[in-house]
Amino acid sequence: MEPARELEVLAEADVVVLGGGPAGVCAAAAAARAGASTVIVERNAYFGGMATAANVNIWHQLWCNNFERPVIGGLPREILDRLAAMGAARNYRPDGRGPYTICSESAKLAYDDMALGSGVKPILHAWLAGVAMDGADRVAAAVIETKSGRFALRGTVFVDASGDADLCARAGAPTTVGDADGLCQPPSLCFRVGGIDFARAQEAQVNTRTIQRELFAGTMDYNGGKYPTFLWGAKSVWREDEMMFAGVRVPGVVCSRWDDFTRAEIEGRYQMRWVMSQLKRFPGYEKCHLVDIGAQIGVRETRRILGEHVVEAHELLDGRRPADTIAQGTYPVDIHNPTGPGIRFKYLDGTERAIDGSGEATVSRWDGAADGAPRRETPCYCVPYRALIPQGLSNVLVAGRCVSATHEAAGALRVMINAMSFGEAAGAAGAMAASGCRGAVREVSTDALRARLIGNGVPLLETEARLASVG
């Protein structure tokens, strides 16, 4: 039995953000810039989540797929501009409209500047330990555990940016996990490899696809199994001989569970050891060496809230534009096989690509059109404000990969560039709710919220309701 005790209130704020990943920092910055007193809690020594702790250094593009107009801006654009000013971001296209490779270490500095420069109060090395409720539907305080003990954080509005919907789950809001069978997309361990002679590798036609094919043909020595991953990576921003590899996947785990999370971390490192031992036999990789391992395995999927609206994949792929749209994106529906090798992509243009364990790809149409039919011209997909509102809680919003979506839709929404957009919207809405709605997030005017986001540089398209009224 743990005895009851009184907790010191460490801070009181209009908006309390739990989680300092890309979504959380953007939520906190947006709230603070809107005039709300804001606190952010992060368990690591630095902000950035998977971008910094897990070495995930590829961010999706800000432009629509035909590169004619931006569909993401605001704080995601600002953080990339901050990285570019450090020389720590490289775009894949000469016109700057493609995906980015960033320096994960520099991102720690950029997120510091964004949070502190916006007037956010940071609390690092702190874990969410519980919640105190005011009635059945209102969170009165978040309970955190620190090196100095346990404290309470009072807030008017709370933003759950934990990635795992931790605050919502502890407050009793309904959540769901994985697919219909409870299986989640497997996490991947990212690690940096140096000493690569890319010129020699290119001459020998060695790339991630050929490496994957060879690795899949063998058997892993540490467990006797087949290599389960979809191998990908990105060259370093700084060095000509270094690359980040997402070369590890651990199927069959749910990383919001302590035991699965532990197994994923340790098994991931064993799998990485085997991959490193195999890399040395490829031309150009003979002298390669391990530079760095992500501080944690990169988690793709765990809990998601059941919100006021559950986003479905067909809404995204069809390009629906709800009246309360607060974020847009173009990253495809991306499903890593939860039980083994293989990956499947569904793109906005109507095509689908399935890649098996050997790296071989099969291209088809998900929309039922003939293979040679013209491709769709959907500029982006749209995410409604209602997907950020958990059922059963009146003063809580979520941001990041735990937004309300089906397993398949979450495969598109979960990436960091989208998470930052959700964070900016949640922070702006949280500030509005705290100042004008007594914290009631459902009372926020979505028209006013959209106007604020647009004013802050978020290039939101006209919604279907607006287009119908104009028509």
Buried (B, 14 or more C-beta within 10 A) or exposed (E): EEEEEEBEEBBBBBBBBBBBBBBBBBBBBBBBBBEBBBBBBBBBEBBBBBBBBBBBBBBBBBBBBEEEEBBBBBBBBBBBEBBBEBEBBBBEEEEBBBBBBBBBBBBBBBBBEBBBEBBBBBBBEBBBBBBBBEEEBBBBBBBBBBEEEBBBBBBBBBBBBBBBBBBBBBBBBBBBBBBEEEBBBBBBBBBBBBBBBBEBBEEBEBBBBBBBBBBBEEEBEEEEEBBBBBBBBBBBBEEEBBBBBBBBBBBBBBBBBEEBBEBBBEBBBBBBBBBBEBBEEBEBBEEBBBBBBBEBBBBBBBBBBBBBBBBBBEBBBBBBBBBBBBBBBBBBBBBBBBEBBBBBBBBBBBBBBBBBBBBEEEEEBBBEBEEEEEBBEBBBBBBBBBBBBBBBBBBBBBBBBBBBBBBBBBBBBBBBBBBBBBBBBBBBBBBBBBBEBEBBBEEBBBEEBBEBBEEBBBBBBEBBEBEEEEE
